[in-house]
Amino acid sequence: MIKKILAGLGIDSAKVNFEINNDVVELGGTVSGKVYVSGGAVDQVITEITVALEVSSRYKAGDEIRHVHQEIASGVVASQLMVKANSPEIIIPLEFELPYNIPISANYTKYQFRTNLDIPNAVDIKDIDEITIRPNRYVQCLLDAIGLLGFRAKAESGSFNGKFQQFEYVPTKLLKGKLDELEVSFEAQEDRINIMIQIDKKVKGFFASTIDDLDLDERHVTFCLSKDQLRSSERTSEILAEIILQEYEKI
């Protein structure tokens, strides 16, 4: 009886461990590993074993810093699993294909896998494993192209607000002294990247604060780059420069 009570409290209960083979993976890539389940002091029925990919970030909303924790995707690994007391480990192979259109890891944007054992009348057991999601070759080409134009990422660049990830840059070459900043958001797909750029013009003079408050110094533009336009960072930077300069002249 004492053993059942302790197991219900999570003490000497069944345990779970998700061992990831590759904890650094690209957008659209596949995470593989094994879920290990070991028995505790008493027989237990596990209703479900679930694995969820979660993202955490912080972002600025005006003068306020807000935090977001969001589940990207989840799945049931096993259900109605009987685990005998002190039984050998049960090993469940797992493969998880990452979407393309999710944030990448950044200064304030972090990922983890949460593995849960759902056990009736007992404390749920969990395992947390961190993972890093890198750009694929096409997203990296876009980011490199922005760098080639002399745009330097701010410390908070790459923050995710629960809807989109925003990259913030200051100019050091193209339009230096003419822009306050360049903000870039994108949604990667298998064959393209959808991009939104906000151009913030530097304004001076008596009406500068009024212009800024009314967002008259901003220009938003959305466009799409295909894989063929993302094969060379030099070529991609030329395309971006042309778009940025054209839109800047419209402010």
C-alpha positions in Angstrom: 0.0 0.0 0.0 2.8 2.4 0.9 4.5 1.8 -2.5 1.2 2.6 -4.3 0.8 5.8 -2.4 4.4 6.9 -3.1 4.0 6.0 -6.8 0.8 8.1 -6.9 2.9 11.0 -5.6 5.5 10.4 -8.3 8.0 8.8 -5.9 9.5 5.5 -7.2 7.0 5.7 -10.0 7.4 4.8 -13.7 9.9 7.1 -15.4 10.4 8.4 -18.9 13.4 9.7 -20.8 13.5 11.0 -24.4 17.0 10.7 -25.8 17.4 12.8 -28.9 19.9 11.7 -31.5 20.2 15.2 -33.1 19.5 18.2 -30.8 20.5 20.7 -33.5 18.2 20.5 -36.6 17.2 22.6 -39.5 13.8 23.9 -40.4 11.9 21.1 -42.2 14.4 18.6 -40.8 13.7 15.4 -38.8 14.4 14.9 -35.1 15.0 11.2 -34.2 15.4 9.5 -30.9 14.1 7.0 -28.5 11.6 7.3 -25.6 12.6 5.1 -22.7 10.0 4.0 -20.1 11.1 2.2 -17.0 8.9 0.7 -14.3 8.7 1.8 -10.7 7.9 0.0 -7.5 4.4 -1.0 -8.5 2.5 -2.0 -11.7 1.1 1.0 -13.4 -1.0 1.6 -16.5 0.1 4.6 -18.6 -2.9 6.1 -20.3 -0.8 8.1 -22.8 2.8 9.0 -23.6 2.9 12.3 -25.4 5.7 14.4 -26.8 5.3 18.1 -27.5 7.6 20.6 -29.2 7.3 23.9 -27.3 8.8 27.4 -28.0 9.4 30.1 -25.4 10.3 33.7 -26.1 10.1 37.3 -24.9 9.2 40.4 -26.9 8.6 44.1 -26.5 5.1 45.5 -26.7 5.5 49.2 -26.4 7.5 49.8 -23.2 6.4 46.4 -21.8 8.3 43.1 -22.0 6.0 40.2 -22.5 6.7 36.4 -22.4 5.2 33.7 -24.6 5.3 29.9 -24.2 3.6 28.0 -27.0 3.1 24.5 -28.2 4.2 24.1 -31.8 3.1 20.5 -32.3 2.4 17.3 -30.3 1.7 13.7 -30.7 0.8 10.5 -28.8 3.7 8.1 -28.7 1.9 5.2 -27.0 -1.4 4.6 -25.1 -2.8 2.1 -22.6 0.7 0.8 -21.8 1.1 -1.6 -18.9 4.4 -1.1 -17.1 5.3 -3.8 -14.6 7.1 -3.1 -11.3 10.9 -2.9 -11.8 10.4 -4.1 -15.4 13.2 -3.7 -18.1 13.1 -0.4 -20.0 10.5 -0.2 -22.8 12.1 1.5 -25.8 9.9 3.4 -28.3 11.7 4.8 -31.5 10.5 8.2 -32.5 10.9 10.5 -35.5 9.5 14.0 -35.6 9.5 16.1 -38.8 9.8 19.8 -38.1 7.6 22.3 -40.0 9.2 24.9 -42.2 7.1 27.9 -41.0 8.2 28.1 -37.4 10.6 30.4 -35.6 14.3 29.6 -35.5 16.3 29.6 -32.2 17.6 33.0 -31.3 18.8 35.0 -28.2 15.4 35.0 -26.6 13.7 32.2 -28.6 14.3 28.7 -27.2 12.8 25.3 -27.9 12.2 22.2 -25.8 10.6 18.8 -26.1 8.2 17.9 -23.3 7.6 14.2 -22.8 4.6 13.3 -20.5 3.5 10.1 -18.9 -0.3 10.4 -18.1 -0.9 7.9 -15.3 -4.4 7.7 -13.7 -4.6 8.7 -10.0 -1.0 9.7 -10.0 1.2 12.7 -10.6 2.1 13.0 -14.3 5.8 12.3 -15.0 7.6 14.5 -17.5 10.9 14.9 -19.2 12.3 18.1 -20.7 14.9 18.2 -23.5 16.2 21.3 -25.1 16.7 21.5 -28.9 18.1 24.1 -31.2 16.4 24.9 -34.5 18.6 26.4 -37.1 17.8 28.0 -40.5 17.8 25.8 -43.5 20.0 26.8 -46.4 17.4 29.1 -48.0 16.6 31.0 -44.7 20.4 31.2 -44.0 20.9 32.7 -47.5 18.3 35.4 -46.7 19.9 36.2 -43.3 23.4 36.3 -44.9 22.1 38.6 -47.6 20.8 41.0 -45.0 24.2 41.0 -43.4 26.0 41.6 -46.7 24.0 44.8 -47.0 25.5 46.0 -43.7 22.5 45.5 -41.5 23.6 44.5 -38.0 21.2 42.5 -35.8 20.1 44.0 -32.5 20.3 42.1 -29.3 16.6 41.4 -29.2 16.5 40.4 -32.9 14.6 37.1 -33.4 12.0 37.6 -30.7 8.8 35.7 -31.2 5.4 37.1 -30.1 3.3 34.0 -30.6 2.4 34.9 -34.1 5.5 35.9 -36.0 9.3 36.2 -35.4 10.8 39.6 -35.8 14.4 40.4 -36.8 15.5 43.9 -36.1 18.6 45.5 -37.7 20.4 48.8 -37.7 22.1 50.0 -40.9 25.9 50.2 -41.1 26.2 50.5 -44.9 23.1 50.7 -47.1 21.0 53.8 -46.1 23.2 54.4 -43.1 22.1 57.6 -41.4 18.8 57.5 -43.3 17.1 54.6 -41.5 16.4 54.1 -37.8 16.1 50.4 -38.3 14.9 47.6 -40.6 12.5 45.0 -39.3 12.2 41.7 -41.1 9.7 38.9 -40.6 9.4 35.8 -42.7 7.5 32.6 -43.2 9.6 29.8 -44.7 7.9 27.2 -47.0 9.4 24.2 -48.7 9.8 26.1 -52.0 9.9 29.8 -51.0 10.1 32.3 -48.2 7.3 34.9 -47.7 8.8 38.1 -46.4 7.6 41.3 -44.7 9.9 44.2 -44.3 9.3 47.4 -42.3 11.5 50.3 -43.2 11.8 53.0 -40.5 13.1 56.3 -41.9 15.2 58.5 -39.7 13.4 61.8 -39.3 14.7 65.1 -37.8 13.3 68.5 -37.0 10.4 70.1 -35.2 7.8 67.6 -36.4 9.9 64.5 -35.9 8.0 63.2 -32.9 4.6 63.8 -34.5 5.7 62.0 -37.7 7.0 59.1 -35.6 3.8 58.9 -33.5 1.7 58.8 -36.7 4.0 56.2 -38.2 4.5 58.5 -41.2 8.1 57.5 -41.2 7.4 53.8 -41.9 6.9 51.7 -45.0 5.7 48.1 -45.0 6.3 45.8 -48.0 5.5 42.1 -48.5 7.0 39.9 -51.2 8.1 36.4 -51.9 11.5 34.9 -52.8 11.7 31.5 -54.5 14.4 28.9 -54.0 16.0 30.1 -57.2 16.4 33.6 -55.8 17.9 32.1 -52.6 20.8 30.1 -54.0 23.4 32.9 -53.6 23.6 35.4 -50.7 25.2 37.9 -53.1 22.3 37.7 -55.6 19.7 37.7 -52.9 21.3 40.9 -51.4 21.0 42.6 -54.7 17.3 41.8 -54.9 16.8 43.0 -51.3 18.7 46.2 -51.9 16.6 47.1 -54.9 13.3 46.5 -52.9 14.5 48.4 -49.9 15.7 51.4 -51.9 12.5 51.6 -54.0 10.3 51.4 -50.9 12.4 54.0 -49.0 11.8 56.5 -51.7 8.1 56.2 -51.2 8.2 57.3 -47.6 
